[in-house]
Amino acid sequence: MTEQAIRKVLDEHAKLSVDATDLDLAADLYELGLTSHASVNVMLALEDTFDVEFPDELLRKSTFASVDSIRSALTELGVG
């Protein structure tokens, strides 16, 4: 469920050049068009979706670089 919800958020907020439902877990989202502005929108949407808040130490580019890295960050926050 977590992975599907992440992909839904990416589809709605990341403005990627491809459909997020077909992405490889390790695909580099920045190479696929994720901008720093869009990553902020993704982070806010993830916070709303999962009712969490990303702490400062997770607010780095690598946290939002792939579906897998986002899932790992959410797991660290107690989701999933």
C-alpha positions in Angstrom: 0.0 0.0 0.0 2.8 2.4 0.9 4.5 2.0 -2.5 1.2 2.6 -4.4 0.5 5.8 -2.3 4.0 7.1 -3.0 3.5 6.5 -6.7 0.1 8.3 -6.6 1.7 11.3 -4.9 4.5 11.3 -7.5 2.0 11.1 -10.3 0.1 14.1 -8.9 2.9 16.3 -7.8 6.3 15.4 -9.2 5.7 16.5 -12.8 7.8 13.6 -14.1 8.4 12.8 -17.8 7.0 9.3 -17.3 4.1 7.6 -15.5 5.1 7.0 -11.8 3.1 3.7 -11.8 5.7 2.1 -14.1 8.9 3.4 -12.5 11.6 1.1 -11.3 12.0 1.4 -7.5 15.5 2.7 -7.9 14.9 5.0 -10.9 16.4 8.5 -10.4 13.4 10.8 -10.1 15.6 13.9 -10.7 16.8 12.4 -14.0 13.1 11.9 -14.9 12.3 15.6 -14.4 11.8 16.1 -10.6 12.8 19.7 -9.8 13.6 21.1 -6.3 10.3 23.0 -6.4 8.4 19.8 -7.3 10.2 17.8 -4.6 8.9 20.3 -2.0 5.4 19.7 -3.3 6.0 15.9 -3.2 7.2 16.2 0.4 4.2 18.2 1.5 1.8 15.7 -0.2 3.6 12.8 1.4 3.3 14.5 4.8 -0.5 14.9 4.2 -1.0 11.4 2.8 0.9 9.6 5.6 0.3 12.0 8.4 4.0 12.5 9.2 6.5 15.4 9.2 9.9 15.0 7.6 12.5 16.1 10.2 15.4 18.4 9.1 17.8 15.5 8.7 15.6 13.9 6.0 15.2 17.1 4.1 17.9 16.4 1.5 17.9 15.6 -2.2 18.7 11.9 -1.7 15.6 11.4 0.4 13.4 12.1 -2.6 15.7 10.6 -5.3 13.7 7.4 -5.9 10.5 5.5 -4.9 12.8 3.3 -2.8 14.5 6.2 -1.0 11.1 7.8 -0.2 9.8 4.5 1.1 12.9 4.1 3.3 12.4 7.6 4.7 8.8 6.9 5.4 9.7 3.6 7.1 12.2 5.5 9.3 9.3 7.7 10.3 7.2 4.7 11.3 5.0 4.3 8.2 4.3 1.0 6.6 
